[in-house]
């Protein structure tokens, strides 16, 4: 699926709009974000992390970021990409697993003893749909950890990925993908929030708006 700029597409930014001017005022950042999408989601050579796995993780992470009552444009976009590479049963299983894993977060224990009292326990994802291969199950559960339990992301958490057949290079690529998605989805959310408040946006300068969505 080809888009000149995926963030503009997901945030529904119209050419010539205030948000379009803001994004174009930072051409390097805009170009780097698009290049990251292409490198991580649509690489010419997927290597050890297949396109189906990339899209499944992206769809899962996007659904985790959904509001409880609304399926986001971003989630629909990544679910559609997954549907291009996988059968309907796997798409449904990934979507349902993410719906079941949604929570508010972030959770986890602080490593600093002085902050131990501020630790917040939260749900841990377990993807058990038979249609989801073991390797992908481990990747989705790892994505849930990084998105909602970032303080619990310690080296031993990688053992489940290794046990499921993930090599070191693929684990690095997977972690980069999840980190990029967190950035992209939060930026899209911020842009859409600004666009949803036209009266407020109209009274602020482009510089103010740029700071709000940076």
Secondary structure in CASP SS format (residue, H / E / C, confidence):
PFRMAT SS
TARGET T0000
AUTHOR 0000-0000-0000
METHOD secondary structure of the structure
MODEL  1
X C 1.00
X C 1.00
X C 1.00
X C 1.00
X C 1.00
X H 1.00
X H 1.00
X H 1.00
X H 1.00
X H 1.00
X H 1.00
X C 1.00
X C 1.00
X C 1.00
X C 1.00
X C 1.00
X C 1.00
X H 1.00
X H 1.00
X H 1.00
X H 1.00
X H 1.00
X H 1.00
X H 1.00
X C 1.00
X C 1.00
X H 1.00
X H 1.00
X H 1.00
X H 1.00
X H 1.00
X H 1.00
X H 1.00
X H 1.00
X H 1.00
X H 1.00
X H 1.00
X H 1.00
X H 1.00
X H 1.00
X H 1.00
X C 1.00
X C 1.00
X C 1.00
X C 1.00
X C 1.00
X C 1.00
X C 1.00
X C 1.00
X C 1.00
X H 1.00
X H 1.00
X H 1.00
X H 1.00
X H 1.00
X H 1.00
X H 1.00
X H 1.00
X H 1.00
X H 1.00
X H 1.00
X H 1.00
X H 1.00
X H 1.00
X C 1.00
X C 1.00
X C 1.00
X C 1.00
X C 1.00
X C 1.00
X C 1.00
X C 1.00
X H 1.00
X H 1.00
X H 1.00
X H 1.00
X H 1.00
X H 1.00
X H 1.00
X H 1.00
X H 1.00
X H 1.00
X H 1.00
X H 1.00
X H 1.00
X C 1.00
X C 1.00
X H 1.00
X H 1.00
X H 1.00
X H 1.00
X H 1.00
X H 1.00
X H 1.00
X H 1.00
X H 1.00
X H 1.00
X H 1.00
X H 1.00
X H 1.00
X H 1.00
X C 1.00
X C 1.00
X C 1.00
X C 1.00
X C 1.00
X C 1.00
X E 1.00
X C 1.00
X C 1.00
X C 1.00
X C 1.00
X H 1.00
X H 1.00
X H 1.00
X H 1.00
X H 1.00
X H 1.00
X C 1.00
X E 1.00
X C 1.00
X C 1.00
X C 1.00
X C 1.00
X C 1.00
X C 1.00
X C 1.00
X C 1.00
X C 1.00
X C 1.00
X C 1.00
X C 1.00
X C 1.00
X H 1.00
X H 1.00
X H 1.00
X H 1.00
X H 1.00
X H 1.00
X H 1.00
X H 1.00
X H 1.00
X H 1.00
X H 1.00
X H 1.00
X H 1.00
X H 1.00
X H 1.00
X C 1.00
X H 1.00
X H 1.00
X H 1.00
X C 1.00
X C 1.00
X H 1.00
X H 1.00
X H 1.00
X H 1.00
X H 1.00
X H 1.00
X H 1.00
X H 1.00
X H 1.00
X C 1.00
X C 1.00
X C 1.00
X C 1.00
X H 1.00
X H 1.00
X H 1.00
X H 1.00
X H 1.00
X H 1.00
X H 1.00
X H 1.00
X H 1.00
X H 1.00
X H 1.00
X H 1.00
X H 1.00
X H 1.00
X H 1.00
X H 1.00
X H 1.00
X H 1.00
X H 1.00
X H 1.00
X H 1.00
X H 1.00
X H 1.00
X H 1.00
X H 1.00
X H 1.00
X H 1.00
X H 1.00
X C 1.00
X C 1.00
X H 1.00
X H 1.00
X H 1.00
X H 1.00
X H 1.00
X C 1.00
X C 1.00
X C 1.00
X H 1.00
X H 1.00
X H 1.00
X H 1.00
X H 1.00
X H 1.00
X H 1.00
X H 1.00
X C 1.00
END
